[in-house]
Amino acid sequence: MAGMATQQTLLRAISLMAIAAIGIAGPAQADMTQAAAAEMSAAERLDTPKLDMLLADDDALTMSDAIDSDDASDDEVAVYEAVGSGEASFYGAELAGNRTANGERFDPGALTAAHRTLPMGSKLRVTNLGNGKSVIVRINDRGPFVKKRLIDVSRAAAEKINMVRAGKAMVKLELLR
């Protein structure tokens, strides 16, 4: 529990400094935030209530809306394993409501995908090699059933990586471990 609080505290401080550095907060907040962090001892940095007092200025707290500290955990670091690359396509509204291979109903608005062999529930980062955009999808179906295709993604996932207009794209797949 203490580790979670430490990570959240450090995340908030780093985030505020980053915002100040890129100019979202004014120069006064940047100087104040950096000076406050520099003056804190290691023990004080771990003291969440004291950091909350330092960050009580409404202007300085704009970053807390952008970061969801509740999602952070002590050991949570994204590790990806390359799965391969090839052609992706998407399926949309025409299959909405149909059962997928894992039994759930297909929702074109969900970030899901079909793959021939990866275990159901696997999470993949799909990166469009044409524009570098990526999205995390969950495998919930089998396919695609076109020889040259590596993966079928939902319409929502296709929109995130800008492949709807073309209907297909060359992608890189990485398994989230």
C-alpha positions as CSV (number, residue, x, y, z in Angstrom):
1,M,0.0,0.0,0.0
2,A,2.8,2.4,0.8
3,G,4.4,1.6,-2.5
4,M,1.2,2.6,-4.3
5,A,1.1,5.9,-2.5
6,T,4.7,6.6,-3.2
7,Q,4.2,5.9,-6.9
8,Q,1.1,8.1,-7.0
9,T,2.9,10.9,-5.2
10,L,5.9,10.8,-7.5
11,L,3.7,10.6,-10.6
12,R,1.8,13.7,-9.6
13,A,5.0,15.7,-8.9
14,I,6.6,14.6,-12.2
15,S,3.5,15.3,-14.1
16,L,3.2,18.8,-12.7
17,M,6.8,19.5,-13.6
18,A,6.2,18.2,-17.1
19,I,3.2,20.5,-17.6
20,A,5.1,23.4,-16.3
21,A,8.0,22.7,-18.6
22,I,5.9,22.5,-21.7
23,G,4.0,25.7,-20.9
24,I,0.5,24.6,-19.9
25,A,1.1,26.2,-16.5
26,G,2.6,29.6,-16.4
27,P,6.3,30.2,-15.7
28,A,5.6,31.1,-12.1
29,Q,4.0,27.7,-11.5
30,A,7.0,26.0,-13.2
31,D,9.5,27.8,-11.0
32,M,7.4,27.2,-7.8
33,T,6.8,23.5,-8.6
34,Q,10.4,22.8,-9.5
35,A,11.7,24.7,-6.5
36,A,9.3,22.9,-4.1
37,A,10.3,19.5,-5.5
38,A,14.0,20.4,-5.2
39,E,13.7,21.5,-1.6
40,M,11.8,18.3,-0.5
41,S,13.9,15.6,1.2
42,A,13.4,12.0,0.1
43,A,11.3,11.4,3.2
44,E,9.1,14.4,2.5
45,R,8.6,13.3,-1.1
46,L,7.0,10.2,0.3
47,D,4.7,12.2,2.5
48,T,1.5,12.4,0.4
49,P,-0.3,14.9,2.6
50,K,2.6,17.3,2.5
51,L,2.8,17.0,-1.3
52,D,-1.0,17.6,-1.5
53,M,-0.5,20.8,0.5
54,L,2.3,21.9,-2.0
55,L,0.1,21.1,-4.9
56,A,-3.1,22.8,-3.4
57,D,-2.8,25.7,-5.9
58,D,-5.7,25.2,-8.3
59,D,-3.6,26.2,-11.3
60,A,-0.9,23.6,-10.4
61,L,-3.5,20.8,-10.1
62,T,-4.5,20.8,-13.7
63,M,-2.5,17.7,-14.3
64,S,-4.4,15.6,-11.8
65,D,-7.3,15.5,-14.3
66,A,-5.1,14.1,-17.0
67,I,-3.5,11.3,-15.0
68,D,-5.6,8.6,-13.3
69,S,-3.4,7.6,-10.4
70,D,-5.8,4.8,-9.4
71,D,-4.7,2.8,-12.4
72,A,-1.0,2.8,-11.3
73,S,0.5,-0.1,-9.5
74,D,3.9,-0.9,-8.1
75,D,4.9,-3.5,-10.7
76,E,2.9,-2.2,-13.7
77,V,5.2,-1.7,-16.6
78,A,4.1,-2.4,-20.1
79,V,6.2,-5.2,-21.7
80,Y,5.5,-6.0,-25.3
81,E,6.6,-9.1,-27.2
82,A,6.7,-8.9,-31.0
83,V,4.1,-11.2,-32.6
84,G,4.6,-10.3,-36.3
85,S,3.5,-7.9,-39.0
86,G,1.2,-8.1,-41.9
87,E,-2.1,-6.9,-43.3
88,A,-5.0,-5.9,-41.0
89,S,-8.6,-5.3,-41.9
90,F,-11.6,-4.3,-39.9
91,Y,-15.2,-5.4,-39.5
92,G,-17.9,-3.1,-38.5
93,A,-21.6,-2.7,-38.0
94,E,-22.6,-5.5,-40.4
95,L,-21.6,-8.1,-37.7
96,A,-22.7,-6.1,-34.6
97,G,-24.5,-8.4,-32.1
98,N,-23.2,-11.6,-33.6
99,R,-21.5,-14.0,-31.2
100,T,-17.7,-14.0,-31.3
101,A,-15.6,-17.1,-30.8
102,N,-15.4,-16.5,-27.1
103,G,-19.2,-16.2,-26.8
104,E,-19.6,-12.5,-26.3
105,R,-21.6,-10.3,-28.7
106,F,-19.5,-8.3,-31.2
107,D,-19.5,-4.6,-30.5
108,P,-17.9,-2.5,-33.3
109,G,-17.4,0.3,-30.7
110,A,-15.2,-1.9,-28.5
111,L,-11.4,-2.2,-28.9
112,T,-11.4,-5.9,-29.9
113,A,-9.9,-8.1,-32.6
114,A,-9.8,-11.5,-34.2
115,H,-6.7,-13.5,-34.5
116,R,-6.2,-17.1,-35.7
117,T,-4.0,-18.5,-32.8
118,L,-3.5,-16.0,-29.9
119,P,-5.3,-17.0,-26.7
120,M,-8.7,-15.4,-26.1
121,G,-8.4,-12.3,-23.9
122,S,-4.8,-11.6,-25.0
123,K,-4.1,-7.9,-25.3
124,L,-2.2,-6.6,-28.3
125,R,-0.7,-3.4,-29.4
126,V,-1.6,-2.9,-33.1
127,T,0.5,-0.3,-34.8
128,N,-0.3,1.0,-38.3
129,L,3.1,1.0,-40.1
130,G,1.9,3.7,-42.5
131,N,1.3,6.4,-39.8
132,G,2.8,5.0,-36.6
133,K,-0.5,5.2,-34.7
134,S,-1.3,2.3,-32.3
135,V,-4.1,0.9,-30.3
136,I,-4.4,-1.8,-27.6
137,V,-7.0,-4.4,-28.5
138,R,-8.3,-7.6,-26.8
139,I,-8.6,-10.8,-28.7
140,N,-12.2,-12.1,-28.5
141,D,-12.7,-13.8,-31.9
142,R,-11.0,-16.1,-34.5
143,G,-10.0,-15.0,-37.9
144,P,-9.4,-13.4,-40.3
145,F,-10.3,-16.0,-42.9
146,V,-8.5,-14.3,-45.8
147,K,-5.1,-15.9,-46.4
148,K,-3.0,-12.7,-46.5
149,R,-4.6,-11.0,-43.5
150,L,-3.0,-11.2,-40.0
151,I,-5.7,-9.7,-37.9
152,D,-9.2,-8.2,-38.1
153,V,-9.9,-5.3,-35.7
154,S,-13.1,-3.7,-34.7
155,R,-14.2,-0.4,-36.3
156,A,-13.3,1.5,-33.1
157,A,-9.8,0.1,-33.2
158,A,-9.5,0.8,-37.0
159,E,-10.6,4.4,-36.3
160,K,-7.9,4.8,-33.7
161,I,-5.1,3.9,-36.1
162,N,-6.7,5.7,-39.1
163,M,-7.3,2.7,-41.3
164,V,-11.1,3.0,-41.9
165,R,-10.9,4.9,-45.2
166,A,-8.5,2.4,-46.8
167,G,-10.2,-0.6,-45.2
168,K,-6.9,-2.3,-44.5
169,A,-3.4,-1.5,-43.5
170,M,0.0,-3.0,-42.9
171,V,0.4,-3.4,-39.1
172,K,2.9,-4.6,-36.5
173,L,1.5,-6.7,-33.6
174,E,3.0,-6.8,-30.1
175,L,1.6,-8.9,-27.3
176,L,1.2,-7.2,-24.0
177,R,2.8,-9.3,-21.3
